[in-house]
Amino acid sequence: MKPKSEISQKLYHILLSRGYEEPFCDLVTKNLNTDFTAKRMIGYLSHYSRLPEVEIVDEMLAILSDRNRIIQKKQAEQSNAKYNEYLNRRRMKED
């Protein structure tokens, strides 16, 4: 896993200040270690003063699932763009 981003460290301190135990805060921020994922969790937490740990974990998993879907979509778009370039070059050679 990559090091925690600045926003992820902010998330860590938010969780600590709300009374969650350090190992839990560390686990959450190790998984939400990018600005995108940490900001999503900070936004989620901003609507609540205190949540059960299980709900935070559930949201963390949902955020990671969304991130993975976005990554897959971008990869598919890149592959499609390369394939379209290939087809265009092939068509130009035939002309």
C-alpha positions as CSV (number, residue, x, y, z in Angstrom):
1,M,0.0,0.0,0.0
2,K,1.2,3.5,-0.8
3,P,1.8,6.1,2.0
4,K,-1.1,8.1,3.4
5,S,-1.8,11.3,1.5
6,E,-2.2,14.6,3.3
7,I,-6.0,14.4,3.1
8,S,-5.9,10.8,4.4
9,Q,-3.9,12.0,7.4
10,K,-6.6,14.6,8.0
11,L,-9.2,11.8,7.9
12,Y,-7.1,9.9,10.5
13,H,-7.1,12.9,12.8
14,I,-10.9,13.4,12.3
15,L,-11.5,9.8,13.3
16,L,-9.2,10.0,16.3
17,S,-10.9,13.2,17.5
18,R,-14.3,11.5,17.3
19,G,-13.1,8.8,19.7
20,Y,-12.3,5.9,17.5
21,E,-9.4,3.7,18.5
22,E,-6.0,4.2,16.8
23,P,-5.9,0.8,15.1
24,F,-9.3,1.4,13.5
25,C,-8.3,4.9,12.3
26,D,-5.1,3.4,10.9
27,L,-6.9,0.6,9.1
28,V,-9.4,3.0,7.5
29,T,-6.8,5.5,6.4
30,K,-4.5,2.8,5.1
31,N,-7.3,1.7,2.7
32,L,-8.4,5.2,1.9
33,N,-4.9,6.5,1.1
34,T,-5.7,8.8,-1.8
35,D,-7.1,12.3,-1.8
36,F,-10.1,11.1,-3.7
37,T,-11.1,8.3,-1.4
38,A,-10.2,10.2,1.8
39,K,-12.3,13.2,0.7
40,R,-15.3,11.0,0.0
41,M,-15.1,9.6,3.6
42,I,-14.6,13.0,5.1
43,G,-17.7,14.2,3.2
44,Y,-19.6,11.2,4.5
45,L,-18.5,11.7,8.1
46,S,-19.5,15.4,7.9
47,H,-23.1,14.4,8.0
48,Y,-22.8,12.5,11.3
49,S,-21.4,13.2,14.7
50,R,-20.8,9.6,15.7
51,L,-21.3,6.4,13.7
52,P,-20.8,2.8,14.6
53,E,-17.5,1.4,13.2
54,V,-19.3,-1.1,11.1
55,E,-21.0,1.8,9.2
56,I,-17.7,3.5,8.5
57,V,-16.3,0.2,7.2
58,D,-19.3,-0.3,5.0
59,E,-18.8,3.2,3.5
60,M,-15.1,2.6,3.1
61,L,-15.9,-0.6,1.1
62,A,-18.4,1.3,-1.0
63,I,-15.9,4.1,-1.7
64,L,-13.2,1.5,-2.7
65,S,-15.7,-0.3,-4.9
66,D,-16.6,3.0,-6.7
67,R,-12.9,3.8,-7.2
68,N,-12.3,0.4,-8.7
69,R,-15.2,0.8,-11.1
70,I,-13.9,4.2,-12.2
71,I,-10.4,2.7,-12.8
72,Q,-11.9,-0.1,-14.9
73,K,-14.0,2.4,-16.9
74,K,-10.9,4.6,-17.6
75,Q,-8.9,1.5,-18.6
76,A,-11.7,0.4,-21.0
77,E,-11.9,3.9,-22.5
78,Q,-8.1,3.9,-23.1
79,S,-8.2,0.5,-24.7
80,N,-11.1,1.6,-26.9
81,A,-9.3,4.7,-27.9
82,K,-6.2,2.7,-28.9
83,Y,-8.3,0.3,-30.9
84,N,-10.1,3.1,-32.7
85,E,-6.6,4.6,-33.6
86,Y,-5.6,1.2,-35.0
87,L,-8.8,1.0,-37.1
88,N,-8.3,4.5,-38.4
89,R,-4.7,3.9,-39.3
90,R,-5.7,0.6,-41.1
91,R,-8.5,2.4,-43.0
92,M,-6.1,5.2,-44.1
93,K,-3.6,2.6,-45.4
94,E,-6.4,0.9,-47.4
95,D,-7.4,4.3,-49.1
